[in-house]
Amino acid sequence: MNSNQSSVMDLPVLSLALAYVFVLVLLVIFRSRGIRRERQILIATTRMTIQLTVMGYILMYVFQNPSWWLTLIMLLVMLGFAIFNAQKRVKLPLSRPLRRLMGLSMLCGYLCTALIFLLLVLRIRPWFNPQYCIPVSGMIIGNAMTGISLGANKLCSGMKEQRPKIENSLMLGASPAAAAKEIVNDAFDSAILPTMNNMLTMGIVSLPGMMTGQILSGTFPLTAIKYQIGIMLAILGCTAITVVLFVTLGYKTFFTSGAALKLEETV
């Protein structure tokens, strides 16, 4: 950040309150279309407001009292909620091994990315500097959460819908890895595609949130662009590592030790 930071335009609470008119517009549209989503819209808006307000006060305290254990607690909480929400987004029931694998994949994906990006690319000193570590980690973890939930949905639905095809492949002598390869690849592709599409339009159709925030806070645009490129590559890397770990190990939970498909009720 530079000296222009002091010139950042504040947003008064009353002015911010005017933005809630967009929620009213959405409610009117849903009501006029006969779509019953009013409760979900109000809950989502209320939760967003409360969660961000609480997080704002927490971050103010953490930034004013930087310590490795506070930063670590924040990261663990973020990872815990991300894993929980990723599991909730999967439409089909998840077995206990798949749930454990989802958590371990997200943890490994984040740690690999954080070690490279935070310590070697950004060169944060000390490593627990909350001004950089927490917001950057939040963006990385959030996108990995979306990726792994998409991958899990595709993997579970594929294993269920293509069960006869997998069984036929096994009867013809194929290994579980060969029988499930197409499903695993589709799951990985589906999980990575949104990030790739986002990268394709970034800078032309949209200005990303991190870059916009830095520019609004007075950062030189080219500096903000470099940070945004770096964070997008970190997001891509974390999502790729997280999802590839999950799908390449997760399909095995659908097979017995004798290379046969488990009964659906035992998966």
Solvent accessible surface area in square Angstrom, and as a share of the most:
residue,aa,sasa,rsa
1,M,115,0.51
2,N,61,0.31
3,S,101,0.65
4,N,84,0.43
5,Q,87,0.39
6,S,109,0.71
7,S,89,0.57
8,V,67,0.39
9,M,174,0.78
10,D,117,0.60
11,L,108,0.54
12,P,75,0.47
13,V,122,0.70
14,L,151,0.75
15,S,49,0.32
16,L,83,0.41
17,A,51,0.40
18,L,135,0.67
19,A,45,0.35
20,Y,78,0.30
21,V,73,0.42
22,F,144,0.60
23,V,31,0.18
24,L,105,0.52
25,V,74,0.43
26,L,72,0.36
27,L,28,0.14
28,V,99,0.57
29,I,89,0.45
30,F,46,0.19
31,R,145,0.53
32,S,86,0.55
33,R,178,0.65
34,G,51,0.49
35,I,81,0.41
36,R,170,0.62
37,R,118,0.43
38,E,33,0.15
39,R,177,0.64
40,Q,90,0.40
41,I,19,0.10
42,L,91,0.45
43,I,73,0.37
44,A,62,0.48
45,T,24,0.14
46,T,72,0.42
47,R,142,0.52
48,M,96,0.43
49,T,49,0.29
50,I,97,0.49
51,Q,93,0.41
52,L,116,0.58
53,T,69,0.40
54,V,77,0.44
55,M,68,0.30
56,G,31,0.29
57,Y,151,0.57
58,I,70,0.35
59,L,42,0.21
60,M,106,0.47
61,Y,126,0.48
62,V,3,0.02
63,F,83,0.35
64,Q,126,0.56
65,N,65,0.33
66,P,77,0.48
67,S,23,0.15
68,W,138,0.49
69,W,130,0.46
70,L,25,0.13
71,T,0,0.00
72,L,69,0.34
73,I,84,0.43
74,M,17,0.08
75,L,12,0.06
76,L,102,0.51
77,V,73,0.42
78,M,35,0.16
79,L,10,0.05
80,G,39,0.37
81,F,130,0.54
82,A,7,0.05
83,I,37,0.19
84,F,115,0.48
85,N,51,0.26
86,A,0,0.00
87,Q,29,0.13
88,K,132,0.56
89,R,115,0.42
90,V,13,0.07
91,K,183,0.78
92,L,50,0.25
93,P,124,0.78
94,L,17,0.09
95,S,16,0.10
96,R,181,0.66
97,P,53,0.33
98,L,2,0.01
99,R,103,0.38
100,R,139,0.51
101,L,25,0.12
102,M,0,0.00
103,G,13,0.12
104,L,104,0.52
105,S,2,0.01
106,M,2,0.01
107,L,66,0.33
108,C,53,0.32
109,G,0,0.00
110,Y,10,0.04
111,L,87,0.43
112,C,58,0.35
113,T,9,0.05
114,A,11,0.09
115,L,105,0.52
116,I,101,0.51
117,F,12,0.05
118,L,8,0.04
119,L,55,0.27
120,L,121,0.60
121,V,87,0.50
122,L,42,0.21
123,R,172,0.63
124,I,9,0.05
125,R,160,0.59
126,P,67,0.42
127,W,109,0.38
128,F,42,0.17
129,N,36,0.18
130,P,4,0.03
131,Q,86,0.38
132,Y,72,0.27
133,C,2,0.01
134,I,7,0.04
135,P,58,0.36
136,V,6,0.03
137,S,0,0.00
138,G,27,0.26
139,M,58,0.26
140,I,0,0.00
141,I,6,0.03
142,G,27,0.26
143,N,54,0.28
144,A,1,0.01
145,M,27,0.12
146,T,51,0.30
147,G,3,0.03
148,I,0,0.00
149,S,4,0.03
150,L,65,0.32
151,G,0,0.00
152,A,0,0.00
153,N,34,0.18
154,K,88,0.37
155,L,0,0.00
156,C,6,0.04
157,S,31,0.20
158,G,8,0.08
159,M,5,0.02
160,K,110,0.47
161,E,132,0.59
162,Q,55,0.24
163,R,38,0.14
164,P,85,0.53
165,K,110,0.46
166,I,2,0.01
167,E,67,0.30
168,N,85,0.43
169,S,30,0.19
170,L,32,0.16
171,M,159,0.71
172,L,161,0.80
173,G,68,0.66
174,A,36,0.28
175,S,57,0.37
176,P,30,0.19
177,A,53,0.41
178,A,60,0.46
179,A,16,0.13
180,A,0,0.00
181,K,125,0.53
182,E,95,0.43
183,I,4,0.02
184,V,15,0.09
185,N,78,0.40
186,D,57,0.29
187,A,0,0.00
188,F,66,0.27
189,D,82,0.43
190,S,37,0.24
191,A,1,0.01
192,I,20,0.10
193,L,88,0.44
194,P,60,0.38
195,T,14,0.08
196,M,79,0.35
197,N,72,0.37
198,N,64,0.33
199,M,59,0.26
200,L,135,0.67
201,T,56,0.33
202,M,42,0.19
203,G,51,0.49
204,I,154,0.78
205,V,118,0.68
206,S,47,0.31
207,L,108,0.54
208,P,17,0.11
209,G,63,0.61
210,M,34,0.15
211,M,20,0.09
212,T,48,0.28
213,G,38,0.37
214,Q,23,0.10
215,I,62,0.31
216,L,130,0.65
217,S,20,0.13
218,G,18,0.18
219,T,12,0.07
220,F,121,0.50
221,P,63,0.40
222,L,108,0.54
223,T,47,0.27
224,A,0,0.00
225,I,60,0.30
226,K,139,0.59
227,Y,59,0.22
228,Q,11,0.05
229,I,98,0.50
230,G,14,0.14
231,I,1,0.00
232,M,13,0.06
233,L,99,0.49
234,A,7,0.06
235,I,7,0.04
236,L,44,0.22
237,G,27,0.26
238,C,1,0.00
239,T,0,0.00
240,A,30,0.23
241,I,57,0.29
242,T,0,0.00
243,V,0,0.00
244,V,61,0.35
245,L,57,0.28
246,F,0,0.00
247,V,1,0.00
248,T,57,0.33
249,L,78,0.39
250,G,0,0.00
251,Y,21,0.08
252,K,110,0.47
253,T,25,0.15
254,F,15,0.06
255,F,13,0.05
256,T,56,0.33
257,S,132,0.85
258,G,65,0.62
259,A,43,0.34
260,A,49,0.38
261,L,22,0.11
262,K,55,0.23
263,L,114,0.57
264,E,89,0.40
265,E,140,0.63
266,T,86,0.50
267,V,46,0.26
